[in-house]
Amino acid sequence: MKIKFVLLLMFLLMAEAHAVSVSFLWGNNFRDDLGYNRKKMTMTIEHFGLWEYGNVFFYYDITEPFSTNNGDSSQFFGGIAPTASLSKITGKSFAYGFIKDISIRAELENGSGYGNNNFRNYFYGLQYDLAVPGFDFFMINTVIRDNPLSRGIGFQIGSFWQMTWEYGAWRRFKFTGFLAASPWDGDQDPELTYTSKRGRYLTTQPQFLWDVGNGWFGKANRIETGFEFAYFINRYQLKDKDEKALQAMVKFTY
């Protein structure tokens, strides 16, 4: 936790421009054997900042943030992910075809999978900023995944995207989200293969949002509402713990 706190302060203080958002999500189709009930609320805090050589993204999920019931899990999950553009560091262009830039990416994440069992993962690798028609941004990253509880290292591929449509003050919509997947978790068990379910995972949470704040007071990206679809294969890297849930969502950004 000390390392995470130091990294958080260092990169957030270096940010030249930033945006902070708080989202509330409600869903009722979650598994009831992963430390929470089938119905749950999640509060998500996000911070995106730009610094001289790249950007930094900080996120934090809190399950049942307002509950006083001791039976609720009160789980948390979060991380910090700074990137450094190779083009900005070297002064030379790293654009190749539809690749606009390549960045060095690192990430530290931790949380509690059941509300009491903490975990921590480290990621190191590259991020590719792609020019995809119609998208505000589209990024893919390929990183090494280092779980201290595994005997080796794993591999993860991830993606982040956002697309915006605007047809007037009350018709501004956004499609955004992320995906992360890995064929194995780094456990060098000789019986573990690329097709084995143990250690393999996929998580994606696409969102469709309506920018109601743009219609109410003419300021875009301030108040948005819509839904998020949460889809997991092997949630928390647990075999056969797949999960999918549609969640109502409201997001405040300042």
Helices and strands as residue ranges (DSSP letters): H 2-14, E 17-27, E 40-51, E 54-63, E 76-85, H 86-90, E 99-112, E 118-130, E 137-146, E 154-166, E 172-182, E 201-204, E 207-210, H 212-217, E 223-233, G 235-237, E 243-253
